[in-house]
Amino acid sequence: MPNPVVKPIPYRDPAAAFAPLAKHDMAILLDSALPGPQGRFSYIAVDAFRVIRCSTAPWTVTVEGKMRAGNPFEILAQEMVRFEPTSENLPVPFSGGAVGFFSYELGGVLETVPPPKGASFPLDMAIGLYDTVAAFDHERREAWVIAHEFTGLSRPSAEARTTHLVQALGTALPLPAGVTGVWHAETTRGEHESRIATTIESIRCGDIYQANITQRFLAEIPKTTDSYDLYLRLRAATAAPFAAFINADDGLQILSASPERFLKVDAKGDVETRPIKGTRPRGATPDQDRALALELTNSTKDRAENLMIVDLLRNDLARVCEAGSVVVPVLCGLESFPSVHHLVSVVRGRLRPGSTSIDLLRAAFPGGSITGAPKIKAMEIIHDLEPAARGPYCGAIAWLGFDGAMDSSIVIRTLVRHETTLVAQAGGGIVAESEPAQEYEESVTKVKPLLSVLEASS
């Protein structure tokens, strides 16, 4: 099998490079819009040679539009093993494989939980398989287009695909147009605080230790509104290391500014997850900002909230990792983002021989930081209290390389658009020490940058 074509291209903002491609079916930008240790690489994936979609429950899976019986995770694994990487000497961790999203409700495929409430969106999974990607290294300020040759595919040559993508990439970041609109909370403040109080009572009764309770905001926007314009506005308001734009077709687009890694595994099987629990807003002055950060790091409640999820994720990773390999090198570390401070922990492990990145995804999905502990009981309470299915929100966006590597985000700080409806959602982990009014305010702090993409109607 021939080595891939690796063509260096001028380094640029990946959001500018992606702009001419944003309306293509299954066009995906994985955008490290806040470069740093967790946001070194960005990727553009277009022209999928195979698309796997899963409609909402009862789950129906299609591969290239043809029905396929089975579990969507298993079908993805079956498709992935058909292809093998052709070189280990590539400049970036991902050069081809699967890219897309998994909705929160797909947890019902893996665990026995109540069936989803009425579907808010038409798809619970949309994954493309890509043999050609554009990749950007923000640390080295270098970029490439990489194309693989796989037997059994009726595709233009790797050289031709590389040339085509190089010519299609943009060079300048477009100026997003203003979009007016009015957000409406799906529930009142009182209703949301009542759900939090009910959760606290479940904790005090011993049913759970923690549950992540969220609220939604909805707006109607003109059909002509450009979703990528909205993404650029979101990106400007709150840059994030795991940002993403996905045009999933069926009128569905995902505009994410997630700060949270879900699961990462390299080609050697080393695993990392970075749960976020604990939030404070950024201060208006340097002194106020430092005071808020210190308040967060010293908060017994927020540290306890984080520790519970660390324990849950240690158990999830242990299902597929070598005995004794799961460790916690960072517990409740402070990380600061444009609009908030967070407590972030790091859990690492090593996959057992024979286990794959998809096995890891199945073992830990949906992420403990957006469910609670114990996970299944927390998901039952979430189902009882939240009025609608979450959809892509609180699911995962991921790339999965043909070489077995993977990186993924928790889909938080995210807008989901379906046709003319735009949805923003935010929440937080509820523990025994939580106060409903404070938890409501924390969710508002998290959602404010999302709501800012729409300008108030005059």
N, C-alpha and C positions, 0 to 999 in steps of 0.2 A: 504494500500500500504506500503511495507516495507521501512524502512529507507535506505539511500544509504550506500554503503560500502566506508569507508574512510580509506585508508591505508597510513600511513606515510612512506616516502622513504627518503634516504639520500639526503640532499640538494646538488645541483650541478648547474653549468651553464646550463640554459635551452637549449641553443644552442647546447651544447654537448649531452644533453639527447635526443634532436630531431634528431640529425645527422643520425642515422640508419633508420629513418622513412621518410626522406625528399622526397623520390621518390614515396611514396604511393599516390594514387589518393586521392585528397582532404585532404592531410596532411597539417596542418596549425600550425605554430608557431606564437603566439602573444608574442613578445619578448621585455620586458622592459630592453633594452640593456643599458640604461642610468638610473640606479635606482635612485629614489628620490621621492618627494611627488607625482609626476604624473606618476611614473614608479615603483610602489611597487610590482605589480604582473605580472607574465608571465604564459602563458598557452600553453599546447600542446593538439591539438585535432586531432585524427585520427580515422579511422573506423567509418565514418558517417553511421547512420542507414537509413538516407534519404538524398538525394541530390536534390536541386532545382537549375536549371540552366536557364538562359535567354539568348538567342542568340541575336545578334545585330539586330537593327531595319530593317524591321518590327518585333517587339519583339515577340518572340515565347518562351513560358515557358514550361519546362518539369519538372516533378517530378518523380524521378527514371526512367528517360528516356521516360516517357509517356507524351504526349502532354496534357497541361491543359490550357483551355481558361481563360483569365482574366489578370488583372493587376499584375505584379510580386510582388509588395508590399502586395497586398491583398492576393495572394496565400500564401506568406510567413506567413502572419498573420493567415490564415486558418490552416496551418500546425502546427503552434506554439500552438494554443489553444487546440490541441489534448492532450497535455502533461502538467502536473502540477508538481511542485517541491515536493519532499517528505520529506524535512527537512529544517528548518530555522537555525539550529545550525551547520553551516559549517564554516570552517576556512578561506574561500576565497569568494570574491563577485560572482564569476562565477564557477559553477560546472557542467553545462550541458545546452545545448540549441543550438542556431544557431550561426554559425561562417562563415564568408566569406567576399566577396567584392561586392560593387555596383559601376558600372562605372559612370563617369560624365554624359554620355549621357542618363542615366535613368531619368535625370531631364525632359526629353521630355515625360515621362509617366505621370508626375505630373503637368507640366505646358505647355502652348501652346507656343512652340518655334520651330524654323526651324528644319526640320529633320536632323539627323546626316549626316555628310559627309562620304564618303566611309569608311567602317569599317576597322580599323587598326588591330582589334583583334577579335577572334571568339565568345567571350562571353561578355555580359554586366553585368552579375551577376552569381556568383557561391556561393551557400550557402549550407553548410552541417548541418544536425541536429545530435548532438552528445549526447550520454548518458554516455560517459566515457571521462574524461579529466585528464591530469596531471597538477598540479598547483604549483606555486613557489611563496613564499613570501620572497622578497629580504630584507625586513626590519628585519624580524625575522629569516631569513635564515633557513626556513623550507619548506618542500615540501610534497605533497600527490598525490596519484592517487585516484580519486573519481568516482564511478560508480553508476548509478541509475537503478532501475527496473521500467519499464513502462508496463502496461497491453496492450495487443494487438500487441506486437512486438515479432517476432520469433528471439530471440537473446540468446546467451549464458548467463548464470547467471551473475549478477553483480560481484560476487566473482571471477568467471572464467575470466571475462573481465579485472578485476583489476589485477589479477595475470599475464595475458598475456601482458598487457601494462607495468607493472613493469619489466618484463623480457626483453621486447623489447627496453627499454630506454637505450641510450648510457651513458657512464661515462666520456669520454675524448673528448675534443674539437679537431676535426681534423684540420690539417694544410691545408689551402686552396691552391690549385695548382695555379700557375701563368697562366694567359690567355692573349695572345697577341691579339691585334686588333686595328683597326683604326676607330675613331669616325668621322662622317661627319655631319656637321650642315645641317639641312633640308633647312634652308634659310640663306642668307648672313646677315652679320651685318647690311648692308644698308637696306635690306628688313625688318628686324625686327625693326630697328629704324623708318622706314617709317610707319609701323603698329602702333607703339607707337604714332607717330606724328598724325596719323589719329584719334586715340583714344582721344588724347588731344583736337583735333578740335571738336570732338563730345561732349566733356565735355564743351568746351567754347560755343558751340551752345545750350547748355541746354538739350541735349538728355539724359545724364547720369551724375552722380557725380564721378564715378570710375568704371574701368573695369580691370580685371586681364588678362594680355596678356602674352602668353608663347611662347617658342620656343623649338624645339625638336632636339635631336642629335641621330643618328642611327649608329649602327655598325653591321656587319655580323660576327658571331662567329661560330666555328666548332660545328657540331651537337652533338659531343661527350662531349662538355663542360658541366660540372656539374653546374647546376643553384645554388645549395646550396653552392658550392665553391665561386661563385660570391657573394652570400649573405654574407658569412663570411668575404670576402674582404671589402664589403660595410660597414658591421658592425664595422670592425676594423678602417675604415677611418672616420666614423661619427656615433658614437653610439647615439641612440635616445630613448626616453621613449616610443614611440609608434611604434617601429620597428615591422616588420612582414615578414614572408615568407609563401606564399600560392602556393601550387601545384594544380592548377585548372584543370589539364588535358587539352585535346585538344591542347597540346604543349604550354600551357600558364602557366607561373609562374610570381608571383609578389614578388619583393624584395624591401621592404620598410624600410626607415630609417626616418620615419616621426617624427617631433618634436611636432606636433599639434593635440591636442584633438579636435574632432568635437563635439560630444554630449555624455554626460554621464547622466544616470538616475539610481538611486538606487531603491531597491524594494519598498521603501516608496513613491517614486514619486518625489524626489528631483533631479533637473536638473542642469547641468553645461555645459557650452561651453567655450572654451578658444581660441578665434581667435588671429592669429598672423598677424600683419602688421607692417612693419618697420624692416629693416635688415642692419647690418654692418658686415664686415669680422672681425675675431679675429686678434689682432695685433701680430706682430712678437716679441715684447718685452712687459713686463708688463706695462710700461708707455704708449706705443702706444695702447695697448689693452684698458686701462682705458680711453684714449682720444677718441677712437672710440665709446666706450660705452656711454660716456658723450655726444658726438656729436649726437648719436642716441636719447638719452633721451631728448635732447634739440631741436630736429628737429621739427619745426612747421609742415612741410610737412608730415613727417611720423606719427606724432600724429593725424593730420587731417585724414589721410588715415585710421588709426586704428579706430578713432571715428566713421567714416561713417559705417564701418562694424559692430561695436558694436551696432549702432542704427538699422541696418538691422536685426541683430540677436535678438535684443530685440523684434522687431516686429514678427519675425518668432516664437520665443518662446511664445509670447503672444497668438498665434493662438491656442495653446493647454494647456497653463498654467493658473492657477487661477489668476483672476484679482488682480493686485497689488502685485503679488509675484515676478515679474521679477525685479531684481536689478543688479547693476554693482559694486561689492565690490572692483574690481581692474581695473583701467583704465590705459593702457599703462605702465604696469610694465616691467622692464628690466629682461630678462632671457637670460642666456648665454649657448651656446652649443659648442661642440668641434670646429666647423668651423665658427660659426656666433654668433652675438648678435641679439636678437629679442625684439620687443615690443609686449607684450602679455597682453590681457585684459581677465577678467573673468566676465561672465554673468551667473546669476543663476535664477532659478524659481522653481515652484512646479506644477506638472501635475494636471489638473482638474480631479476630480473623473470620471472614465469611460474612460479617455484617456490612451493610452498605449505607450510604447517605440517606436513601429512602427508608431503610429500616430505622435509622435515627429519627427521621422526620415523623414516622408513624409512632415511635415510642414516646415522643414529647409533644405531639400535636393534640389540641391547640396549646399554645404556650402557657405555662403556669402563671406568668405575670398578669395575664388578662383573663384568667379563670378564677383561681383561688385554691385553697387547700382545705380538705382533700379535694382533688380536682373534680371528680365526677359529681360529688354532692354539691360542690360550688356551682357547677354547670347546671344542675337541676334548679338551684335557687335562682340563678340568672335567668333561666327559662321562665320560671314562675313570675319574676318581678319585671323583667323588661318587656315592653309591649310589642316588639317587632324583632324579626331575625336580624342579626348583625351583618350578615353578608361578608364581603371582603374585609370589613373592619374587624380587627382582632384576629384575623387569619394570618397568613404569611405570604410574602413575596420572596421568590427564591430563584437563584440559578443553580443548576445541577450539572456539573461537567461530565462529559463522557468518560473522564478519567477517574470518577468517583468522588471528586471534590464537590463542595456545596457551600454557599453562603445564603443567608436568608434574614429577613427582617420581620419583626412583629408589626402588623399593619395598624399602627396608631398614628395620630396627628395626620389624618387622611381624609380627603374628600372623595366621595364616590358619586359619580354622575350616571344616571340612567335616563336617557332621552332628555326631558326638560326638568328633571328633578335632581337637585344637588343636595347631598346629605353630608353633614358633619357630625361627628360623634366623639364623646370624651367621657371619662369617668375616672375611677380610682379604686384602689384596694381598700376594702372596709375591714377593720379589725375591732376588737372589743373596745379599744380606747377611742375609736372614731367619734366625731361629733358631726351630725348631719349637716349643720350649716357650714362648717369648715370644709367638709367633703364636697358640698355643692360648689363652694367658691374655688376649690382646687380644680374641679372639672371645667369651670368657666375660664380659669387661667389657661388651661391647656387648649381650649377650643378657640380662644380669641384670635390667634393668628389665622386660623382657618376661616373664621367668619369675615375677616378683613379682605378676603378676595373679592367680595361684592361691595360695591359702593352703595351707600344708602340712597334710596330713591328720593328725588327732590320733590 
